[in-house]
């Protein structure tokens, strides 16, 4: 199994919290489409002979693409790669782009999984984040997507927002879970350097939510999702009827993937590559056969750290037998010694040779994971 990720770097306006690479220079879309085709031809052997089982359009804002542009990209992939008939094709979108007509064209083009960035359901929080949509558009986008034929819908939310109250968060979740979707990704706000939110935090014009309130919002999230029949299968992700994100699950389980576009990352089990985070530089590199990425060959210690960091995030956890088979008995013994205290404190549990976080352990997972790393 292998996947393709396409980073669409265009945004009509920039959200104040987001640190993903993006540009408002949407006039470069035709050059960009040619450039990712050029990159794909150069690098199609990166994932070997494996079939493509997932395609993911991320960004930026993929929904700035029109129907013809999306169809052109997908037709190109079907021609150049061996893509499974039932491949998952995910497309990230902003609610205000999802008109009924646009949803129909996405569905006809071959998108079978839609990820809609709701982020919040209070207009004041949407405005503070500089989102383009309002609450009414957010709700309509999900219901309209279902009517257009989408049966695998994911929505995104952010909690831990400045001034987001417990009452507002509970209201958000109740409204969201009344909508017809099958997957939820919910992330705690992070203040990334270089974003307006980070600048305002440092200046004192924006106040970070108290940690206790953030933890409470996470607890409410987990409990509400479970009450509505959603399985908590990864720290930030919940699914109904086992409709997990196949593409993201491939990241967490160490599968190969090819990343196309500026700032996109690739992984083939042995190395990581990341493209330059600069649209014009990336375009010129493709047009003139110039270098456009950096590469890191992973050491055995780095491979182990990667294995722990990704798999422990999921409900499947890490396997004693797998650690022994891949990394050897000495590494397994060291891991068992490190994890013993967390088992005793009931932060991690062991079932059938697999280690996963307990509910209590999830709340301090970052600290636990950092202690498991081989330096």
N, C-alpha and C positions, 0 to 999 in steps of 0.2 A: 504493500500500500504506500502510495506517495501522494503529496498534495502540491497544489500551485497556489501561491498567494500573490495577488496583484495589488500594489499600493497605488491607489488613485489619489494624487497629492492635492487635488483641487478643492477649494472651499469657496463658497460665495461670501462668507465672512468668517472670521476666526473666533472660536469660543475662548473665553478668558482663562479656562482651566487646562486646556489641552496642550500637551507638549509633543504630539505626533507631528512629523514633518508635513507641512501643508503650504500652499500658496494660493492667493486669490487671482492669479494670472490664468484664468480659465481659457483664454484665447489660444493657449498652447496645446489644447487637447488633440488636434489632428497630428501634430508632431509627436506628441507623447504616445499615441496609439501605435504609430510606426516604430517608435523607439522600443516599446516593450515587445513588439513582434521581433525586432532585430535581436534584442537580448535573449528572447526565448529560443531563437534559432541557434545562437551561440552556445547556450547553456543547457540544452535539452538533455544532454547526457549526464547532468549533475545528479539526477536521481536514478541513474542506471536504466535498466530495462523494465522497471516496475510500472504497473498501470497506475494511471491517475484516478484516485477515488474521491478527491475533494478539490474544489476550486473555490477560492475565497476572495471576494472583492472588498478590500478594506481601505481606510484612508486616514486623513482627508474625508472627502464626501463622495463616494462612488455615484450617488444619485444626481451628481451634476452631469453625468453622461446621458446623452439622449439614447433613444431606443436603437437607432441605427449603429451608433458607436459601440454599444454593448453587444449587439448581434455580431458586429464585425470581429470583436475580440473573441467571442465564444466560438465563432466559425473557424477562426484561425487556430485556436487550441485544438478543436476537434480534428483539424487537418494535420497538425504537427505532432500531436501526442496521442498515445493510446489511452483513451478515456473510457472508463467503465460506463455501461449503459445507464446504470442507476447512480451515477456519481452525484454527490451532494454539491450543489452550486449555491453558495451563500453570497448575498449582496447586502451590504450595509447601506442604510438610507436615512435621510432626515424626514420627519413627518410632513413638513411643508412641501416637499418635492413629490409626495405620493398622491397625486391626483388619481382618480379612477382610471383614466385613460393610460397614465404612465404605469400603474400597477398591472394593467392588462398586457401592456407591451413587455414588461419584465417577465411575466409568466410565460408569454408566448416565445420569448427569446431563449428560455430554458433555465431561468432562475427558479429553483425549487425550495429555497430556504431564504427567508427575508429577515434581516436583523434591523430593527427600527430603534433609533436613538431617542427615546422619550426623555430620559435623564431626570425629569422632575414633573410633578403635576400641580405646581403652584406658579402662576405667571410671574410673581416677584422673583422667584429663584431662577426661572428661565431667563428673565431679563438680566439678572445679575451675572449669569454665566455667558450672556451675549448669544443665546440660542435664537434661531430665526423663527421658531414656531411658538405657538401658544398651546394652552391645555386642550382647547377644543380641537385643534389640528392633530394633537398627539393621539387623542382618543379616536378620532375619525380615521386616522391612518391605519390603526389596527383592525377596526371593524371593516373598513373598505378592502384591506388586504385579504381578509378571509373571504369576502364576497367575490374577490377577483380569482379565487381558487387556491390560495396559499393555505396549505395544511401543516406547514412547518414554520411557525412564526416565532421569532425571538425578539424580546424587548430589552433595552438597557435602562438601568436606573443608577443614580449616584446618591449615596447617603453620606452623612458626615459633612454636609454642606454648611457653610457659615449661617447661623441663625435658623437652621432647620430644626423645628421643634419635634418632640416625640409625637405630639398630636398630629402634626402635619405628615410625619413619616407614616404613621398608622393609617391616616386617611389616604395617602398615596398608594400604599400597598392594597388597601381594600378596593380602591378604584381600579388599580391595575389588574388585580386578580379577578375582577368582574369581566375582563375583556377576553376575547377568544384567541389565546396564544398558547404555545406549548413549551416555551423555553424562556428563562429569565437570566440575564447577566446583571449582577448588582455589585458595584465597586465603591469602596470608600474613597472619598476625594483625597487626592494627593497633590500637594503644592510643589509643582515642578519648577525648578529654576528656569528663568527665561519667560515664564508666563505672567500675564498681568496679575493673576491671583497671588502668585509668589511675591511679586513686587509690592502689592498692597499689603500682604501679610507682614513683610519686613518693615514697611513704613508705619504699620499699626492702623491703617485705614480699613483693614479686614481682620476679623478676629476668628481664629481657628476654634472649631467646636470642641468643647471639653471632652477629654478622652472617655470619661465615664458615660457621657451621653452617646458617643460614637459606638461604644461597646453595646450599650442598650439597644441602639438602632440595629446593630448586627443581630443581636438576640431576637429582636422582634421580627426581623427579616426571615430568619431561619424558622421560627415558630409559625409565622403566617404562611410561608411557602408550604410547609409540611401540612398545615391545616387544609390547604387547597389542593393537596395531592401532588405536590412537586417534590421530586427527590433531590436532595442536596448532594450532587455528585462531584463537585469541585468547589474549592473555597468560595469562589465568587459566582458559581453557576448552579442553576436549578432546572430540572427537566420533568416534564410530564410524559407518562407512557414511554419512558426510555428514549425519548427523542433528544439524545445528547448531541452537542455539536461534534460531528465526526471530524471536522477539520481541526478544531482546537484540541480535541482528545488525542489526535495524532501528534500534536506538539507535546502533550503531557506524557505520552507513552513512547516517545523517542523515534517516531517514524520520520522518514525523509520528506523534505519539502523544498520547493524551489520558489524563491521570492523574486518578483519582477517589479521594476520601478524604483524611483529614488527613495532611499532609506530602507528598502525591503531587505529582510534577512532570509538566509537559506541555511539548511542543515542537512547533512547526508550521513550522520553517524560518526564521521571522522573529523569533520571540520565545520566551521561556521563561516559564512560570508555575509558581509553587509555592504549594500550599495551606498554611494555618496548621497548625502541628504541635501541635494541641490538640484533643482529641476533643470536649469539651463546647462549646468555642468554635465548632468546625466544625459541630456539630449545630444549635446555636442560629442560626448564620448561614444554614444551609439552610432552617430552619423559619421564619425571619423575613426572608428576602431581604436579608441583610446581607452586606457584603464579606467574603471569606474567602480571598483569594489576593493575592499580589504578582506583578508582571509586569516583565520586563526585555526591552526591544526591543534586539536584537543589532546592534552596529555591524558594518561590513564586516571590521574587524580581528578582532572577536570571532567572527564567522562562520568566518573562516579558521582561527583558533585551535581552534575547535570541530571543524572538519574534520580538522585534523592530529591532535588529541588522540584522537579516536575512531577514525579509520581506521587510523592507524599501529599501533593495538593489535592489528589483525587480520592474517591471512595475506594479505589482498588489498592492504593498504597504501594508499598514495596515488598518484595518477596525475598525471604531468606535464601531459597534455592536459586533464585535468579541472581542475587548478589554473588553467591558462591560460584555459579557457572560463568558469570561474566567477569567478575573481578577477583575471584580467588578466595581461598579459605582465610587468609590473613586479614583481608579487608572485611570479610564477614564477621570475624571475631572482634575486630575493632569496632565495627558498627554495633554489634550486640552489647559490648561493654558500654558504649556511649548511650545506648537507648534504654539501658536497664533502669536508670533512675526515673525516666519519663514513664515507664511502665508502672513502676511502684507508685508514682504520684497520680496515676490514671490520666495522664495527658496523652498517652498513646496506648492503643490496645493491640493485642495479637490474636488473630483468628486464622487457623489453617495455614500457619506459616507466613501470613501477611501482616504487615504493620500499617496501621492507619491512625489518624488523629481521633481522639475522643472529642465530644462537643466542647469540653473544657479546654482541650489542647488547641482547638482551632483558633481560640482568641489570642494565643501567644505563639502561633505557628511560625512567624518570622524569626523569633528568637530561638526557637527550638531548631529550626532548619539551619540557622547560621552556626549553631554548635555542632551540627552533624558533619559539616564540611571538612574535607581533608585539605589542609593548607600546604 
